[in-house]
Structure formats: C-alpha cells, structure tokens
Amino acid sequence: MKQILVIILLAIATHTAHAEDCAEGSTKCGDGVQCVSKGDWCDGGEPDCDDGSDEAESVCKDYTCPTGYKKPDCDDGSDEAESVCKDYTCPTGYKKCADGLQCIDEGWWCDGIEDGDPDCEDESDEIESVCKEYQCTEDYTKCADGTHCTAKEYFCDGAEDCADGSDEANCKGGYAADNKCNDDDVIMCDDVKQCVFNEFWCTGQEAHCDDESDEADDNCLGYQCLEGYVKCKDGKQCIKESYLCDEGVPDCHDGSDEQDCPE
C-alpha cells in the first residue's frame, strides 16, 4: 500500500513540475496547471482554459496582447477607429493599404485579384503602378507584365496563372522549353519536360515533378540542400535548420531531427 501511495505522489509531483513552466509563447491558466497559447488569451472566443480564466473580464481588461496580436472586434468600435488605424503598425507579414486604415496579408498584394476583388477597401493592393514597383514575397515571383505575383510552384505546371500567361510561355507543352530551364532557381525534372524550383526538391512531401523525380531517392541522395536547410540522416530529405531539435513532431521521416538533442 505504501509503495502505491509513493508512486501516486511521485506522479502528482512530476505532473506539477511539468505544469510549473509553460512552453515559450504560452501562459498559465488560473488553475495553475494548464498552459494556453498567449495568442488565444482574450481573443473573444470560447475559453481555451478549462477554468475559463483566459476569457475572464477581470483578466482581459489588464491583459497585454503579445507581439503581432491586437484585441479584436472591440464593442466600442475602437479597433477600427481612423485615429487608431492611421498610427497602427501592421504585424509581420501584413502591409498597410494606401489609405493607412487597413492591414492585409502581404501574399494578397498584386495577386491579380484571383479571388475576384482587391483586398484593400481603397483597392490600392492592385493598382498597376504600385504593383510594378512591388517586390513579391518569398514564395512568389513576378509575371512578365510586372503587375502580378504568382506562386513559384505554379510556373510551368501546365496551367496559366499569370494574366498574361507568362508562367507557361517559356515552357514546352506546358513545361520546360528547349529542354532547359530558364532560371537558376529551378531544376529540370528527369523527364526533361518540367522545371521545379529548388526549394521544392527533396522535401519528403508530395512530388512537384510529374515524374516524381524531385523526390526520387537516387536524386535526393546526391542533392545539396539550400542554405538554411539541412539533410536528414538518411540523406533523402531536406528540412529547415530551425526544425532541428524543436521538441515537436519529427520533420525528418527517419526522425533524426529530434535525435541526439541537448537536454
């Protein structure tokens, strides 16, 4: 009986010890046991803490939102007041519309109005003169007309995404023209019909080449990962360096990114 009691007490002590420290980006609920992401505190939705403390009025009145967050949909309308929005700095990944009153995702700028309408109320995200000067975000590239940003993975995929059709213009049969790729950032698939951006090679995910050569073991074993990426131990997959020992679900299929990590 004493042994059972000792085991129970040790289990409780271990649980409590783990509960004392929340992971970075999380904070403790009122019960002192549960941890909830700071971004979920005082978000106006259903409580995430079992005890409801993350939405308690007494807590939220004094709560300071974490970087990149703002108390949403204020009942008094203050979150959309012109005087507030003019001076508001958009969080990382967002950009101010020309009127200074609205923040929209950078990926929505100069996207060719693919969703039917501009995303800025003043339509400044699709003004031709603005888009010609706009630099596309990392995963996008400019169409030939210089006014439309299209996802890199859509170039030479057999379907026109640029309004001017330039994402397929230099491709043979919807793929690589003259049996060569016309950009240093892309690699020819084994079938010599398609060009795929370097960053999509050997990801361990769904293949981008129609012949799946970008994920073929023979190709990936000899492939050199891009800067900022590292090879998994099996040599067949590239993952971001930041994913190593991040205490999350393994990103390498062989689990090597979460092995031999410092304690």
Secondary structure, 3 states (H helix, E strand, C coil): CHHHHHHHHHHHHHHHHHHHCCCCCEEECCCCCCEEEHHHCCCCCCCCCCCCHHHCHHHHCCCCCCCCCCCCCCCCCHHHCHHHHHHCCCCCCEEECCCCCCEEEHHHCCCCCCCCCCCCCCCHHHCHHHHHHCCCCCCEEECCCCCCEEEHHHCCCCCCCCCCCHHHHCEECCEEHHHCCCCCCEEECCCCCCEEEHHHCCCCCCCCCCCCHHHCHHHHHCCCCCCCEEECCCCCCEEEHHHCCCCCCCCCCCCHHHCCCCC
